[in-house]
Each structure stands twice: as C-alpha cells, then as structure tokens.
Amino acid sequence: MPPKAILFRMTILEPVLLGGALLGCITGAVWGFISGGWAWGVGGFFAGLLLGPIVIPLVLAAMSILFMAVIWGPRKTWRHLRGQQDA
C-alpha cells in the first residue's frame, strides 16, 4: 500500500480536466435547459461532462499561445514553439 501522499498527488492535468468537466456540465445544462427544456438540459449536462475535458486543454493552449504572441511578438513566439534558440 503506497503512502497517503502518493495517493492524493495530482499533476496539473487532473485539475484542468476536472475544471473542464465542471464548466462543461454547467454550460451544457444551462444552455440545453434554456433552449429546449429539462430533457435537453440533462443531455447538455452529459455532453458537457464528456466534451468539457477534451475542449478545455485546447482552449487553454490556444490562449497561452495568443498571450505569448501578444507579449513577445509573433517571431519570438514562433521560434520558442519550434524550439530554436534566440539569435
């Protein structure tokens, strides 16, 4: 049996996926309920539960690349993403 500290250790990926599932559930349920009633709300909840963890890492990656491009400029961002050294 591993120690308790190892059982509850998470990387950054798990909270991001859990947050995506939570946001997806809430968004899907509210959007579904408003557009078509309680059955669509339940369907939106489960769709958000499945699609939220898939979409949120992609959204965060796109936002971070856009932030880097705004702060550093597009050329330095492109060099950084390609793994080249600054000249």
C-alpha positions as a Markdown table, in Angstrom:
| # | Residue | x | y | z |
|---|---|---|---|---|
| 1 | Met | 0.0 | 0.0 | 0.0 |
| 2 | Pro | 1.6 | 3.3 | -1.0 |
| 3 | Pro | 1.8 | 6.2 | 1.4 |
| 4 | Lys | -1.1 | 8.7 | 1.6 |
| 5 | Ala | 0.9 | 11.5 | 0.0 |
| 6 | Ile | 1.3 | 9.5 | -3.2 |
| 7 | Leu | -2.4 | 8.6 | -3.4 |
| 8 | Phe | -3.5 | 12.2 | -3.5 |
| 9 | Arg | -0.8 | 13.7 | -5.6 |
| 10 | Met | -2.1 | 15.3 | -8.8 |
| 11 | Thr | -0.3 | 16.8 | -11.7 |
| 12 | Ile | -1.6 | 20.0 | -13.4 |
| 13 | Leu | -3.6 | 17.9 | -15.9 |
| 14 | Glu | -6.1 | 16.5 | -13.5 |
| 15 | Pro | -7.4 | 19.8 | -12.1 |
| 16 | Val | -7.6 | 21.2 | -15.6 |
| 17 | Leu | -9.7 | 18.2 | -16.8 |
| 18 | Leu | -11.9 | 18.3 | -13.7 |
| 19 | Gly | -12.4 | 22.0 | -14.2 |
| 20 | Gly | -13.3 | 21.5 | -17.9 |
| 21 | Ala | -15.8 | 18.8 | -16.9 |
| 22 | Leu | -17.4 | 21.1 | -14.3 |
| 23 | Leu | -17.6 | 24.1 | -16.7 |
| 24 | Gly | -18.8 | 21.8 | -19.5 |
| 25 | Cys | -21.5 | 20.3 | -17.3 |
| 26 | Ile | -22.8 | 23.7 | -16.1 |
| 27 | Thr | -22.7 | 25.3 | -19.5 |
| 28 | Gly | -24.3 | 22.3 | -21.3 |
| 29 | Ala | -27.0 | 22.0 | -18.7 |
| 30 | Val | -27.9 | 25.7 | -18.7 |
| 31 | Trp | -27.7 | 26.0 | -22.5 |
| 32 | Gly | -29.8 | 22.9 | -23.0 |
| 33 | Phe | -32.4 | 23.8 | -20.4 |
| 34 | Ile | -32.8 | 27.3 | -21.9 |
| 35 | Ser | -33.1 | 26.1 | -25.5 |
| 36 | Gly | -35.4 | 23.1 | -25.1 |
| 37 | Gly | -36.5 | 22.1 | -21.6 |
| 38 | Trp | -35.3 | 19.7 | -18.9 |
| 39 | Ala | -34.5 | 16.8 | -21.3 |
| 40 | Trp | -32.2 | 19.0 | -23.3 |
| 41 | Gly | -30.7 | 20.2 | -20.1 |
| 42 | Val | -29.9 | 16.7 | -19.0 |
| 43 | Gly | -28.4 | 15.9 | -22.4 |
| 44 | Gly | -26.4 | 19.1 | -22.3 |
| 45 | Phe | -25.1 | 18.2 | -18.9 |
| 46 | Phe | -23.8 | 14.8 | -20.1 |
| 47 | Ala | -22.4 | 16.3 | -23.3 |
| 48 | Gly | -20.6 | 18.9 | -21.3 |
| 49 | Leu | -19.3 | 16.1 | -19.0 |
| 50 | Leu | -17.8 | 14.3 | -21.9 |
| 51 | Leu | -16.7 | 17.2 | -24.1 |
| 52 | Gly | -15.5 | 19.7 | -21.4 |
| 53 | Pro | -12.3 | 17.8 | -20.6 |
| 54 | Ile | -11.5 | 17.5 | -24.3 |
| 55 | Val | -12.1 | 21.1 | -25.2 |
| 56 | Ile | -10.6 | 23.0 | -22.2 |
| 57 | Pro | -7.0 | 22.0 | -22.7 |
| 58 | Leu | -7.2 | 23.1 | -26.3 |
| 59 | Val | -8.7 | 26.4 | -25.3 |
| 60 | Leu | -6.0 | 27.0 | -22.7 |
| 61 | Ala | -3.2 | 26.1 | -25.1 |
| 62 | Ala | -4.6 | 28.5 | -27.7 |
| 63 | Met | -5.0 | 31.3 | -25.2 |
| 64 | Ser | -1.4 | 30.8 | -23.9 |
| 65 | Ile | 0.0 | 30.9 | -27.5 |
| 66 | Leu | -2.0 | 34.0 | -28.2 |
| 67 | Phe | -0.8 | 35.6 | -24.9 |
| 68 | Met | 2.8 | 34.7 | -25.9 |
| 69 | Ala | 2.3 | 36.3 | -29.3 |
| 70 | Val | 1.0 | 39.5 | -27.8 |
| 71 | Ile | 3.7 | 39.8 | -25.2 |
| 72 | Trp | 6.7 | 38.6 | -27.1 |
| 73 | Gly | 5.7 | 39.2 | -30.7 |
| 74 | Pro | 4.9 | 36.6 | -33.3 |
| 75 | Arg | 8.5 | 35.9 | -34.4 |
| 76 | Lys | 9.9 | 35.2 | -31.0 |
| 77 | Thr | 6.8 | 33.1 | -30.2 |
| 78 | Trp | 7.2 | 31.0 | -33.3 |
| 79 | Arg | 10.9 | 30.5 | -32.5 |
| 80 | His | 10.1 | 29.4 | -29.0 |
| 81 | Leu | 7.4 | 27.0 | -30.1 |
| 82 | Arg | 9.7 | 25.5 | -32.7 |
| 83 | Gly | 12.5 | 25.0 | -30.0 |
| 84 | Gln | 15.1 | 27.3 | -31.6 |
| 85 | Gln | 17.5 | 29.5 | -29.7 |
| 86 | Asp | 17.2 | 33.2 | -29.8 |
| 87 | Ala | 19.6 | 34.8 | -32.2 |
